Amino acid sequence: ADWGFRSVRIAPQPASLTRLSGTMAHPLGPIHVELDKQSEHLIARIELPKNLSGEFVFHGRVWPLASGRQEVKTEMREFQK
């Protein structure tokens, strides 16, 4: 998201997938993301390395991310209009 990879933007496009996960290398350490799409919610579990921040973007809505583990829970009905 930022020049020199100083911050990250995680913007998944899960389409019909109900679960997915991935890990990406970063100079500060691994970035890990797990998504679980349920009928009512999308739950994103994200882990960023120390001293890295960013944002989670889903259907135009943005949540700030800090280093460490965090969970973002969205209401799917907001995005099924």
Buried (B, 14 or more C-beta within 10 A) or exposed (E): BEEEEEBBEBEBEBEEEEEEEEEEEEEBBEBBBBBBBEEEBBBBBBBBBEEBBBBBBBEEEEBEBEBEEBEBEBEBEEEEE
